[in-house]
Amino acid sequence: MVLGLTATATVGTQHSICKAFTIKNPEHIITLPDLSRMNLQLSITRDTEKQKALLLLLRSDSFKKLDSILIFATHKRTCDQLASVLTQNGMNAASYHAGKTDQQRYAI
């Protein structure tokens, strides 16, 4: 027996999962009609000056009123650099990744 849980699987992803796990009765898939989260905000840009654009974004009306924010990066080094830039610009920031000790991650 297989139980698969996901919060964001599209119909295409659901079909791929059924195929990968040889699920012959896809009618057993339960979906919810609206998975939008009103408390989440997503911003995607393709700026060449990424750090400058990030600082402008975080200081914008949409973001400056937030109590906390998560910024995802693909490398530990990038996480550390971003935290440093944000801190140097007066923001309370810390990087959180697998290179941190349990104690460091807990403190964050």
DASUL-V533137 format. One record per residue. N is the residue number from 1. SS is DSSP state (h for helix, s for strand, l for the rest). OMEGA is omega in whole degrees, 0 to 359 (none if undefined). Layout:
BEGIN
{{N & SS & OMEGA} {N & SS & OMEGA}}
END
This chain:
BEGIN
{{1 & l & 180} {2 & l & 173} {3 & l & 179} {4 & l & 180} {5 & l & 175} {6 & l & 182} {7 & l & 190} {8 & l & 184} {9 & l & 174} {10 & l & 179} {11 & h & 178} {12 & h & 177} {13 & h & 177} {14 & h & 179} {15 & h & 178} {16 & h & 179} {17 & h & 179} {18 & h & 180} {19 & h & 183} {20 & h & 182} {21 & l & 181} {22 & l & 177} {23 & l & 186} {24 & l & 181} {25 & l & 183} {26 & h & 177} {27 & h & 177} {28 & h & 178} {29 & l & 179} {30 & l & 179} {31 & l & 175} {32 & l & 186} {33 & l & 184} {34 & l & 180} {35 & l & 181} {36 & l & 180} {37 & l & 184} {38 & l & 181} {39 & l & 179} {40 & l & 177} {41 & l & 182} {42 & l & 177} {43 & l & 180} {44 & l & 177} {45 & l & 177} {46 & l & 182} {47 & l & 177} {48 & l & 176} {49 & l & 190} {50 & h & 182} {51 & h & 178} {52 & h & 179} {53 & h & 179} {54 & h & 179} {55 & h & 178} {56 & h & 180} {57 & h & 182} {58 & h & 178} {59 & l & 181} {60 & l & 181} {61 & h & 182} {62 & h & 187} {63 & h & 187} {64 & h & 180} {65 & l & 182} {66 & l & 178} {67 & l & 180} {68 & l & 181} {69 & l & 175} {70 & l & 176} {71 & l & 182} {72 & l & 178} {73 & l & 185} {74 & l & 182} {75 & l & 178} {76 & h & 180} {77 & h & 179} {78 & h & 177} {79 & h & 181} {80 & h & 180} {81 & h & 180} {82 & h & 179} {83 & h & 179} {84 & h & 179} {85 & h & 181} {86 & h & 179} {87 & h & 179} {88 & h & 180} {89 & l & 172} {90 & l & 180} {91 & l & 176} {92 & l & 186} {93 & l & 176} {94 & l & 176} {95 & l & 183} {96 & l & 181} {97 & l & 185} {98 & l & 179} {99 & l & 179} {100 & l & 175} {101 & l & 176} {102 & h & 181} {103 & h & 178} {104 & h & 180} {105 & h & 179} {106 & h & 181} {107 & h & 180} {108 & l & none}}
END
